[in-house]
Amino acid sequence: MAKNKEKGYKEGNTDAMCIAQVSVDNYDELDNALTEEEKLQVATDIEKRINIWATQMNASLTKFKAHLYLLVFEKKYCDEQVRSKFNILDDIKQLDTPLDFPITLSIGIGIRGATPRETDEFAGDALDLALGRGGDQAVIKDGKDIFYFGGTTQAPEKANKGKSRIIGHALCRLIETSPNVVIMGHKNPDMDCFGSALGIAALALPINPKTYIVVNECNDALDVMYRGALAQGKYNVIKSGEAIAETNSETLVIILDTHRPSILECAELLEISQKYAIIDHHRKAEDFMSRPILSYMETYVSSTAEMVSEILQFTLEKKKLTEFEANALMAGMMVDTNRFSVKTGVRTFETAAWLKRCGANTAEVKKFFQTDLEVFKVRAGCIADARFPGNGVAVSVCEGNNTDAQIINSQVADELLTIKGIHVSFVAGRNAKGRTVISARSLGDINVQAIMEKFGGGGHLNTAGAQMDMSPEDAIDSVLKVLEKEK
């Protein structure tokens, strides 16, 4: 579970050495977007701000690359930065540049390593987490403890699709050279997860017929798409037991829409085969899977379905998606963007247009989203019972234990954001097992991922969730207390 200042960051031991690695986010994009004169001016402004910051902390400062700095300072200055919530992050964003996105920093700080080398390794690990979570934040690794600060800016979209092409061709090569392929996502897959699996299967099956998709349970929200996939008679959909039997040390395991082993559909597969690839759009968590054979993680992308669709554009060649596959990928994108209303960029709509050319039928896609009458009534009641504590916040509790609590909560949270003056919403309810599930949504002013991480959850800056061992009412009260402290 991610920790925060209130949950355990300890001040004191002020003479201890801290090592910080600081990276300018999206430096390549910045470099490509400016003239030589503009680049020189922006680079000078960035360096000036970082030099001032280092001087304030009485730190030694070394510049290793155009975008990478190393600082060494005493822990008392780290404590000051924690109290000020690393105001250097906001200072850098205030720089006046010709860019259409703000300049941001990622900071990784290591504390209390057994040796200076280990402390530097802690700093590197912390920087990797900061970058993997979208940048514009500071991460402190103090021994085994991790603390997060900042992360209020959405990572800017990258214009170059070269990485999708490279990843796509590398993935094809892995599929060709593996005896079989197993595709899986997170437990209780949603349309983004399952739609992406169908897209990867469309790529893999013509190359390697021994391609399987692992799905153990299908919730009501995925039922129409799941039954449609089985009706195609094309996909080898299996459960964990069968997947374990089919997997050996050379099996290629393709993991979609997650990078956390704790929520995998069948984590046991990673103990059998170390040959796994990850395609995911979520911000990097502490318990990420290390050393994948191939990793494609981009936090600025709307959905895993968008990432998979881009890969398919460069790898399918003359082979085309079926209408069903195009519909499934389109639905996956629509789920994670709330029907293209949040976290969308130019590439999102270009990908949707490509899927449309592949035969995606929006009328058919809409059928994936239909729910039964009882679920509709629960959702409507939850919206009607919403409370508005002020400051643009909306909260609600769904009554009873609902099989699709996670889906219902997220839909209600999305609906509450359509009310004028509301910019953040939290909805809690119990799932079929009696555990409280909470969904959080934001228009971008508040980082709901950081709030949900304090309860063992996660997600994105404006879309997140968690599961808790307390009543839904207590969960909402706890979240509101944390929200108040964050202001």
C-alpha positions in Angstrom: 0.0 0.0 0.0 1.3 3.4 -0.9 2.0 5.6 2.1 1.7 9.3 2.6 3.0 11.9 5.1 0.1 11.4 7.4 0.4 7.6 7.2 4.1 7.4 8.3 6.7 9.7 6.7 9.1 10.3 9.7 10.9 13.6 10.2 14.1 13.6 12.2 17.6 12.1 11.9 18.3 15.4 10.1 22.0 14.7 9.3 21.2 11.5 7.3 22.2 11.7 3.7 19.6 12.0 0.9 20.3 11.4 -2.8 17.9 12.8 -5.3 17.7 12.0 -9.1 15.7 14.6 -11.0 14.5 14.2 -14.5 12.8 16.8 -16.8 9.7 15.0 -18.1 9.1 14.5 -21.8 12.4 16.1 -22.7 12.3 14.6 -26.2 9.0 16.1 -26.9 10.2 19.5 -25.6 13.4 19.2 -27.8 11.4 18.4 -30.9 8.8 21.2 -30.4 11.2 24.1 -30.1 13.6 26.1 -32.3 17.2 26.1 -31.3 16.9 29.5 -29.7 13.8 28.5 -27.8 15.5 25.3 -26.6 18.4 27.2 -25.3 16.2 29.7 -23.4 13.9 27.0 -21.9 16.9 24.8 -20.9 18.5 27.9 -19.2 15.3 28.6 -17.3 14.9 25.0 -16.1 18.5 24.9 -14.9 18.2 28.2 -13.2 15.2 27.0 -11.2 16.9 23.7 -10.2 20.1 25.6 -9.2 18.0 27.9 -6.9 16.3 24.9 -5.4 19.6 23.1 -4.8 21.1 26.2 -3.2 18.1 26.5 -0.8 18.8 22.9 0.4 22.6 23.5 0.5 22.9 20.5 -1.9 25.6 19.5 -4.2 24.3 19.4 -7.8 25.5 17.5 -10.8 24.1 17.5 -14.3 24.6 14.2 -16.0 22.5 14.7 -19.1 20.4 17.5 -20.6 17.4 16.2 -18.7 18.9 14.5 -15.7 20.4 15.9 -12.4 21.8 14.4 -9.2 21.5 16.1 -5.8 23.0 15.2 -2.4 21.7 16.9 0.7 20.9 16.4 4.4 17.6 14.9 5.4 16.4 18.0 7.3 16.0 19.6 3.9 14.0 16.7 2.7 11.7 17.2 5.7 11.3 20.8 4.6 10.4 19.7 1.1 7.8 17.3 2.4 6.2 20.1 4.5 6.1 22.4 1.5 4.8 19.5 -0.7 7.9 19.9 -3.0 7.0 23.4 -4.3 9.8 23.0 -6.9 7.2 21.0 -8.9 4.9 24.0 -9.1 7.8 26.4 -9.7 8.8 24.5 -12.8 5.3 24.4 -14.2 5.1 28.2 -13.9 7.9 28.6 -16.5 6.6 30.6 -19.5 7.4 28.7 -22.7 6.0 28.4 -26.3 4.9 24.9 -25.5 1.2 23.9 -25.3 2.0 21.7 -22.2 3.7 22.6 -19.0 7.3 21.6 -18.2 7.3 19.2 -15.3 9.8 17.3 -13.2 10.1 13.8 -11.8 12.0 13.5 -8.5 13.3 10.3 -6.9 14.8 10.5 -3.5 16.6 7.7 -1.6 17.1 7.8 2.1 18.8 5.5 4.7 20.5 3.0 2.4 23.1 0.8 4.1 25.7 2.4 1.9 25.8 5.5 -0.4 25.5 3.2 -3.4 22.3 1.6 -1.9 20.9 5.1 -1.2 21.5 6.0 -4.9 19.8 2.8 -5.9 16.8 3.8 -3.8 16.8 7.2 -5.6 16.8 5.4 -8.9 13.9 3.1 -7.9 11.9 6.2 -6.7 12.6 8.0 -10.0 11.4 5.0 -12.0 8.2 5.0 -10.0 7.7 8.8 -10.5 8.2 8.4 -14.3 6.0 5.3 -14.4 3.2 7.2 -12.7 3.1 10.0 -15.3 5.8 12.4 -13.9 5.2 15.8 -12.2 5.8 14.2 -8.8 8.3 13.4 -6.1 8.7 9.9 -4.8 10.7 9.1 -1.6 12.1 5.6 -1.0 13.1 5.3 2.7 14.2 1.8 3.1 11.2 -0.3 2.2 8.7 2.6 2.6 7.5 4.6 -0.4 6.0 8.1 -0.2 4.3 10.1 -3.0 3.9 13.8 -3.4 2.5 15.8 -6.3 1.3 14.2 -9.5 -1.4 16.8 -10.4 -0.6 17.2 -14.1 -1.9 14.8 -16.8 1.1 13.5 -18.8 1.1 15.2 -22.3 0.3 13.0 -25.3 3.3 12.0 -27.5 2.8 12.8 -31.1 5.2 10.1 -32.4 3.8 6.7 -32.9 7.2 5.1 -33.5 7.1 3.2 -30.1 3.8 1.5 -31.0 5.4 0.3 -34.3 8.6 -1.0 -32.5 6.6 -2.7 -29.8 4.2 -4.3 -32.3 7.0 -5.8 -34.4 8.9 -7.0 -31.3 5.6 -8.6 -30.0 5.1 -10.4 -33.3 8.6 -11.8 -33.1 8.0 -13.1 -29.6 4.7 -14.7 -30.7 6.4 -16.4 -33.6 9.2 -17.9 -31.5 7.1 -19.1 -28.6 5.5 -22.6 -28.5 2.2 -21.1 -27.3 0.7 -17.8 -26.0 -1.4 -17.0 -23.0 -3.2 -13.7 -22.7 -4.5 -12.4 -19.4 -5.5 -9.2 -17.6 -6.7 -8.3 -14.2 -9.3 -10.1 -12.1 -12.9 -9.3 -12.9 -11.9 -7.9 -16.4 -13.8 -4.9 -17.8 -14.3 -4.1 -21.5 -11.0 -2.4 -21.8 -9.2 -5.5 -20.5 -11.2 -8.1 -22.4 -11.5 -6.0 -25.6 -7.7 -5.6 -25.6 -7.3 -9.4 -25.1 -9.5 -10.0 -28.2 -7.3 -7.5 -30.1 -4.1 -9.2 -29.2 -5.7 -12.6 -30.0 -6.5 -11.2 -33.4 -2.8 -10.5 -33.9 -1.5 -13.7 -32.4 -3.9 -16.5 -33.7 -2.8 -16.3 -37.4 0.8 -16.5 -36.2 0.5 -19.0 -33.4 -2.8 -21.0 -33.2 -2.0 -22.1 -29.7 -3.1 -18.7 -28.3 -5.4 -18.7 -25.2 -7.2 -16.0 -23.2 -7.6 -16.5 -19.5 -10.9 -15.4 -17.9 -12.2 -16.9 -14.7 -15.3 -14.9 -13.9 -17.4 -12.6 -16.1 -19.4 -9.9 -14.4 -22.8 -8.6 -15.8 -21.2 -5.5 -17.3 -19.0 -7.7 -19.5 -21.6 -10.4 -20.2 -22.7 -9.3 -23.7 -19.2 -8.9 -25.0 -18.0 -12.2 -23.4 -20.9 -14.2 -24.8 -20.4 -12.6 -28.2 -16.7 -13.7 -28.1 -17.6 -17.3 -27.3 -20.2 -17.2 -30.1 -17.5 -16.3 -32.6 -15.9 -19.8 -32.1 -12.5 -18.3 -32.8 -11.0 -17.7 -29.4 -9.6 -20.2 -27.0 -11.0 -18.8 -23.7 -9.9 -20.8 -20.7 -9.8 -20.7 -16.9 -6.8 -20.6 -14.6 -6.5 -24.4 -14.2 -6.4 -24.9 -17.9 -3.9 -22.0 -18.4 -1.6 -23.5 -15.8 -1.7 -26.9 -17.6 -0.9 -25.2 -21.0 1.9 -23.1 -19.7 5.6 -24.0 -19.6 8.9 -22.1 -19.2 8.9 -21.1 -22.9 5.2 -19.9 -23.0 4.8 -16.2 -23.9 2.4 -14.6 -21.3 1.0 -11.3 -22.5 -0.4 -9.2 -19.6 -2.9 -6.5 -20.4 -4.4 -3.5 -18.5 -2.4 -4.2 -15.3 1.2 -4.5 -14.1 0.4 -5.7 -10.6 0.8 -9.4 -9.8 -1.6 -9.2 -6.9 -4.6 -8.6 -9.2 -3.7 -10.8 -12.1 -6.3 -13.3 -13.3 -3.8 -16.1 -12.8 -0.6 -15.0 -11.1 0.7 -18.6 -10.9 1.6 -18.4 -14.6 4.5 -16.0 -13.7 6.0 -18.7 -11.5 6.0 -21.2 -14.5 7.2 -18.8 -17.2 9.4 -15.8 -16.9 8.7 -14.9 -20.5 6.1 -12.2 -20.1 5.2 -9.0 -21.8 3.1 -6.1 -20.4 0.9 -3.6 -22.1 -0.7 -1.2 -19.7 -1.8 2.5 -19.4 -2.0 2.7 -15.6 0.4 4.7 -13.4 3.2 2.5 -12.0 2.5 0.9 -8.6 5.0 -0.2 -6.0 4.3 -3.9 -6.5 4.9 -3.8 -10.3 6.2 -6.8 -12.1 10.0 -6.5 -12.6 12.0 -7.5 -15.6 9.4 -8.3 -18.3 10.8 -9.4 -21.6 8.8 -6.6 -23.2 7.1 -3.6 -21.5 4.8 -1.0 -23.1 3.5 1.3 -20.3 2.3 4.8 -21.2 0.3 6.7 -18.6 -0.9 9.4 -21.1 -2.8 6.9 -23.2 -6.6 6.7 -22.6 -6.9 3.0 -22.4 -5.1 -0.3 -23.1 -7.5 -0.8 -26.0 -6.0 2.3 -27.6 -2.5 1.0 -27.2 -3.4 -2.4 -28.6 -5.3 -0.8 -31.5 -2.2 1.3 -32.4 0.0 -1.9 -32.3 -2.5 -3.6 -34.7 -2.3 -0.7 -37.1 1.4 -1.4 -37.7 1.3 -5.2 -37.5 -1.9 -6.6 -39.1 -0.8 -5.7 -42.6 -3.3 -7.2 -45.0 -5.1 -9.2 -42.2 -8.1 -7.2 -40.9 -9.9 -7.1 -37.7 -13.4 -8.6 -37.7 -16.3 -6.2 -37.0 -16.7 -7.8 -33.6 -13.0 -7.2 -32.7 -13.2 -3.6 -33.8 -16.4 -3.2 -31.7 -14.7 -4.7 -28.6 -11.7 -2.4 -28.9 -13.9 0.6 -29.4 -16.0 -0.3 -26.4 -12.8 -0.7 -24.3 -11.8 2.9 -25.3 -15.2 4.2 -24.5 -15.3 2.6 -21.0 -12.0 4.2 -20.0 -12.7 7.6 -21.5 -16.3 7.8 -20.3 -17.4 7.8 -23.9 -14.5 10.0 -25.1 -15.1 12.8 -22.5 -12.0 12.4 -20.3 -8.3 11.6 -20.9 -8.5 11.8 -24.7 -5.9 13.2 -27.1 -5.5 13.5 -30.9 -4.2 9.9 -31.1 -7.3 8.6 -29.2 -9.6 9.9 -31.9 -7.2 8.8 -34.7 -7.4 5.3 -33.3 -11.2 5.4 -33.0 -11.3 6.5 -36.7 -9.1 3.6 -37.6 -11.4 1.2 -35.8 -14.3 2.7 -37.6 -12.6 2.0 -40.9 -12.1 -1.6 -39.7 -15.8 -2.0 -39.4 -16.6 -0.8 -35.8 -20.4 -0.2 -35.6 -21.3 2.3 -32.9 -24.9 0.9 -32.7 -23.5 -2.5 -32.0 -21.0 -1.1 -29.5 -23.8 0.5 -27.6 -25.3 -2.9 -27.0 -22.3 -3.8 -24.9 -23.3 -1.1 -22.4 -26.9 -2.2 -21.9 -27.8 -3.3 -18.3 -30.7 -5.1 -16.8 -33.6 -3.2 -15.1 -32.5 -4.0 -11.5 -29.0 -2.6 -12.0 -30.5 0.5 -13.6 -32.8 1.0 -10.5 -29.8 0.6 -8.1 -27.8 3.1 -10.1 -30.7 5.6 -10.2 -31.3 5.3 -6.5 -27.6 5.9 -5.8 -27.6 9.1 -7.9 -30.8 10.3 -6.2 -29.3 9.7 -2.7 -26.1 11.7 -3.5 -24.8 14.3 -0.9 -22.9 17.5 -1.6 -20.7 18.4 1.3 -19.5 21.6 -0.5 -16.4 22.7 -2.4 -17.4 21.0 -5.5 -17.6 17.5 -3.9 -20.3 14.9 -4.5 -20.6 11.6 -2.6 -23.0 8.7 -2.5 -23.5 5.2 -1.0 -25.2 2.4 -3.0 -27.5 0.3 -0.8 -27.2 -3.5 -0.5 -24.6 -5.9 -1.8 -24.3 -5.7 -5.6 -22.6 -8.2 -7.9 -21.5 -5.3 -10.1 -20.7 -2.9 -7.3 -17.5 -1.7 -9.0 -19.3 -1.0 -12.3 -22.3 0.7 -10.7 -20.2 2.9 -8.5 -18.0 4.1 -11.4 -21.1 4.9 -13.5 -22.7 6.9 -10.6 -19.4 8.7 -10.0 -19.2 9.6 -13.7 -22.8 10.9 -13.6 -22.2 13.0 -10.6 -19.5 14.9 -12.4 -22.1 16.1 -15.0 -23.7 18.3 -12.3 -22.7 22.0 -12.5 -20.2 23.0 -9.9 -19.1 19.4 -9.1 -15.4 18.6 -9.9 -14.8 15.5 -7.8 -17.0 12.5 -6.8 -16.7 9.5 -4.6 -19.2 6.6 -4.6 -19.0 3.5 -2.3 -21.0 0.3 -2.0 -20.6 -3.3 -1.0 -19.9 -6.0 -3.6 -21.3 -9.6 -3.6 -18.7 -10.7 -1.0 -19.7 -7.8 1.3 -16.5 -5.9 0.8 -16.7 -2.1 0.3 -15.7 -0.9 -3.2 -15.2 2.8 -3.8 -14.9 4.7 -7.1 -13.4 8.2 -7.4 -13.7 10.6 -10.3 -12.2 14.1 -10.9 -12.3 16.7 -13.6 -8.5 17.1 -13.1 -8.3 19.6 -10.2 -7.7 16.9 -7.6 -5.6 13.8 -8.0 -8.0 11.0 -7.0 -5.3 8.4 -7.6 -3.2 9.8 -4.8 -6.2 9.7 -2.5 -7.2 6.2 -3.4 -3.6 5.0 -2.9 -3.9 5.9 0.8 -6.6 3.2 1.0 -4.6 0.6 -0.9 -6.1 1.4 -4.3 -4.9 3.3 -7.3 -5.7 4.3 -10.9 -5.2 7.6 -12.7 -5.2 11.3 -11.8 -8.9 11.6 -12.6 -10.1 8.0 -12.4 -9.3 5.7 -9.5 -10.8 3.3 -7.0 -10.1 1.1 -4.0 -11.5 -1.7 -1.8 -11.8 -1.4 1.9 -12.6 -3.4 5.0 -15.0 -0.8 6.5 -18.6 0.1 5.8 -19.4 2.2 2.7 -20.5 5.1 5.0 -17.2 5.0 7.0 -15.3 4.8 3.7 -16.8 8.0 2.4 -16.1 9.7 5.7 -12.5 8.6 5.7 -12.0 9.8 2.1 -13.5 13.2 2.9 -11.1 13.6 5.8 -8.1 12.8 3.5 -9.5 15.2 0.9 -9.7 18.0 3.5 -6.1 17.4 4.5 -5.0 17.5 0.9 -6.3 21.0 0.3 
